[in-house]
Amino acid sequence: MKNEIKVFCPATIANISCGFDVLGVALDNVGDEMVVKKTSKKGITITKIEGQNLPLQTHKNVAGVAGLALLSASDYEGGFEIEIYKKIKAGSGIGSSAASSTGAVCAMNKLLGEPFSNLELVQFAMKGEELASGVQHADNVAPAIYGGFTLVRSYSPLDIIKINTPKKLYATVIHPQIEIKTSDSRKILKTTISLADGIKQWGNVGGLIAGLYTEDYDLISRSLEDHIIEPIRSILIPAFDNVKSASLNAGALGCGISGSGPSIYALSKGKETAEKVAQAMQNIYNKVGIPYDIHVSTVNTEGIKTIS
């Protein structure tokens, strides 16, 4: 059995417009890397973080907290050392904390001979999400672990379903270089909704899942609407409405806020359209004058990947 492993931890898009806290998807060419080593010393030690200024203290780092949750549930008497190479910026809206949380628990599970199921790994990783946002949500960690699109059907008890990924589906994500903390963006949300908005929203969730399974791109497009969260959170994101309009005009199936923002995502049929959408997004932000990163990616149907 190996004593050291290196893993790729994918970025994720949560909510996917209509599925607040229950829908997510993993990206293929955007993510962090982690090196995890077994040690005889008990506990979790974070020895290195590159790419972001994040705490090395175990109880203040999402990877450490998630790792401790796994360790306490196992009968392993040793511990782990973790190196984190961050390529997903904190507060980006594409699952930075989820990448660290899931990378840690998946790597540890591999080194222990995989005693825990994916569902259990999600539960451990959710402890890291609680540290980051104050809430144990699974819409980022589930797709990072399972790969592809995932639905959190229930949180109590936790029930996660992996959804089919249409073969021609691409994601485009623009990340304005401003930080919106998930904990802050949750505070501005309403705690109640109207029945009319609820009906529209769960109709879109059902339509989106049906569209993904049947690979009906028109149905996917009609279902990528958010009547509840987007109208509130979009005010925090510069030029959101312009980016959304430009993306749809460029051929995107739909466009919305990735997670809690500030990243904006679009789904498209085919790479050519996804790249046109990327150019449309860039044209808007070049005028706004805010630095940004842009990504065009296929869907990662594997989740966490072992590099070596």
PyMOL commands that set and color helices and strands:
alter all, ss='L'
color gray80, all
select helices_A, chain A and resi 58-60+62-73+96-111+118-133+141-146+182-187+195-214+217-223+230-236+240-249+271-288
alter helices_A, ss='H'
color red, helices_A
select strands_A, chain A and resi 4-14+23-39+43-50+79-85+149-155+158-163+169-176+254-257+264-269+292-298+305-306
alter strands_A, ss='S'
color yellow, strands_A
deselect
rebuild
show_as cartoon
